[in-house]
Amino acid sequence: MPRKHWATFGVNITASFALGLIASLSERSGPDRQINLLLATGFLGSLSTFSTLMVELLQAWTVGSRQAILLMLGSVLSGLIAVSVGMLLGG
């Protein structure tokens, strides 16, 4: 993965981890559930950079499809792992 993709990758994985953590905590919290959901959708939605990832995937696809496939699979799989770890730590 080229260097320019690492920043987007890192931000998206961090947001995925935090989303898993907040989702797990919001299951247990009563009145704070709405605040947790606001944080998850508002703050983490704006923090994660899905549109930037799509542009970088398109750019990688035009250069070479192998790089784009690695970026896509790496982002999705790492994001799922990060959400899972966040949920485990939050639960």
C-alpha positions in Angstrom: 0.0 0.0 0.0 1.5 3.4 -1.0 2.2 6.0 1.7 -0.6 8.3 0.7 -3.1 5.6 1.6 -1.8 5.0 5.1 -3.4 8.2 6.6 -6.9 7.3 5.2 -6.4 3.7 6.3 -5.4 4.7 9.8 -8.2 7.1 10.3 -10.8 4.6 9.1 -9.5 1.9 11.3 -9.4 4.2 14.3 -13.0 5.2 13.6 -14.0 1.6 13.2 -12.5 0.7 16.6 -14.2 3.6 18.3 -17.5 2.7 16.7 -17.3 -0.8 18.0 -16.4 0.5 21.5 -19.3 3.0 21.5 -21.7 0.5 20.1 -20.8 -2.0 22.8 -21.1 0.6 25.5 -24.4 2.0 24.2 -26.0 -1.5 24.6 -25.4 -1.2 28.4 -26.1 2.5 29.1 -29.6 3.7 29.6 -30.2 7.4 29.1 -26.7 7.9 27.7 -27.5 5.7 24.7 -28.7 8.6 22.6 -25.5 10.5 23.3 -23.5 7.5 22.4 -25.4 7.1 19.1 -24.9 10.8 18.4 -21.2 10.4 18.9 -21.1 7.3 16.7 -23.0 8.8 13.8 -22.0 12.4 14.1 -18.4 12.5 15.2 -17.2 9.1 13.9 -19.2 9.5 10.7 -17.4 12.7 10.0 -14.0 11.3 11.2 -14.1 8.3 8.9 -13.2 9.1 5.3 -15.3 6.7 3.2 -15.4 9.1 0.2 -11.6 9.6 0.4 -11.2 5.8 0.4 -13.3 5.5 -2.7 -11.3 8.1 -4.5 -8.0 6.4 -3.5 -9.4 3.1 -4.6 -10.3 4.6 -8.0 -6.9 6.1 -8.3 -5.2 2.8 -7.4 -7.5 0.9 -9.8 -6.3 3.1 -12.7 -2.7 2.5 -11.8 -3.0 -1.2 -11.2 -5.9 -3.4 -10.1 -3.8 -5.5 -7.7 -3.0 -2.4 -5.6 -6.7 -1.4 -5.5 -7.8 -4.9 -4.5 -5.2 -5.0 -1.7 -6.3 -1.6 -0.5 -10.0 -2.6 -0.6 -9.6 -5.9 1.1 -7.1 -4.6 3.7 -9.4 -1.7 4.6 -12.6 -3.9 4.9 -10.9 -6.7 6.8 -9.0 -4.4 9.1 -12.1 -2.4 9.8 -14.1 -5.5 10.7 -11.3 -6.6 13.1 -11.1 -3.1 14.6 -14.9 -3.0 15.2 -14.7 -6.5 16.8 -11.8 -5.5 19.1 -13.7 -2.4 20.1 -16.8 -4.3 20.9 -14.8 -6.9 22.9 -13.1 -4.2 24.9 -16.4 -2.3 25.5 -18.3 -5.4 26.5 
